[in-house]
Each structure stands twice: as structure tokens, then as C-alpha cells.
Amino acid sequence: MSPHAHPNLTVLDHPLIRHKVAILRDRATPTKDFKQLVNEIAMLMTYEVTRDLATEQVDVETPLEKTTGERVAGKKLTLVPILRAGLGMVEGITHLIPSARVGHVGLFRDHDTLQPVSYYFKVPSAEADRDWLVVDPMLATGGSAVAAVASLKAAGAERIRFLCIVAAPEGVEAMAGAHPDVPVFAAALDRQLNDRGYILPGLGDAGDRIFGTR
């Protein structure tokens, strides 16, 4: 975990994550490999992000004797991908946590105003009792992330984390200003946004590269 000037941000810079992010950035990486890398990075990051989930003791009957184990306590963890690019991270996370519930927040960024536009919101019930993991490969201006978290809070969610692969300082600061209680986890903190709101050096448009629409 590398040091930086953003108290709400944790950069998960494990060597395997750094290795995969470098390949992800390469403009020559094909769609199939890009999609697989996004899932692999999301899975590796989730291992760290969920380190402090609450657990409870359970009795387990092994083939030889009874013992005590631990399992995650409370309602199932819920993933909330921001459509559409966030969908690319779901499979990797559910490989690690097959019991996770999946909600969806539909937001897109208006390319003229750079503001988020909402078109879909569907999440499991019992919001206050769940741990929520909002996922999107990119945290650029922060507009979509801020709006997605605000929607969850309005529905009653309290324990929310935000997970992205590449973050810009502007997006991290926007999240800190709007939702200081929501920790942000990223595989890389990049330099800045360009005048079109894209992350530099970044990895291009994650949605286009995941779904082959570039």
C-alpha cells in the first residue's frame, strides 16, 4: 500500500496487481485479455478490501471430529457495479465471494457537461444491515461515484466501500468532499484528468475496452 496525500484512499499496490495493471494500460491488449485482467484485478483487490468484514463462530463437523470455524456474519455482501463498465468487475469478485448479492446502478457521464445522468437503480433490500461494495474500473471526475453512493445512502445503506482500478486525484477529492465516510480503494492513483475528463495516463475508456466497442 503506497503513501499518498488522500486520507480516504487506499492504493492496493501488490506486485501482482501492479503487473496486471501495466498490461491493462497497454493499448495493444485485446478485448478478451482486457476483460479477464479487469476481473483478476478486482478479485485480488477484494481480498484486501474485505479484510475487516465481521465474522461469527460456527460449529463444523469435519470427517474426524467437531470443531469451531468462522463465517462472514450478517446479511450477504452486496456488489453494486456502476453500469456499464462496473459489470466487468463483478465476475472476478463473485468468484471470490459466490454468495454476494448484486445490485445495479445505471449512470452515464454526459460528455459535454461531464455530469452523471441516472437511468437505473435496483439493489437488494435490508440496506442498513448490509456491507456494500460499489465498483467501477475508473474514478475520474468522481461524478458517477458520488451519485451512486448518494443513491445507496438515500435507500438506507450505511457501510459502503468504493472499489476502482484506476483513480484520478480529482475523483478521489470529489468522493472525500461528498462522502468522507466512504473509503476508496484503487489499484493505481494516476496523475490527473485531461480537458475531456479522461484519466492520464489511464487506460482509455474502460467500458469500450471491456465490451469491445472502441
SULCOR-V536255 format. One line per field, one symbol per residue. ss: DSSP state (~ for helix, > for strand, _ for the rest). phi: phi as a letter, one per 40 degrees, with the letter a starting at -180 (. if undefined). Layout:
BEGIN
ss: ???
phi: ???
END
This chain:
BEGIN
ss: ________>>>___~~~~~~~~~~~_____~~~~~~~~~~~~~~~~~~~_____>>>>>>>____>>>>>>>_____>>>>>>___~~~~~~~~~~____>>>>>>>>>______>>>>>>>____~~~_>>>>>__>>___~~~~~~~~~~~~____>>>>>>>>>_~~~~~~~~~~____>>>>>>>__>>_____>>_____~~~~~~___
phi: .ccacbccbbccbddccddcccccccccccddcccccdccccccccdcccdbccbbcbcbcccbacabbbbccgccdbcbcccbccdcccccccccbccccbbabcbbcccccgccbcbaaabccfdccbcbbcbadbbccgdcccccccccccchcbcbbbbbcbbbdcccccccccbccbcbbbcabccacccbgccbcgagccccccbgbc
END
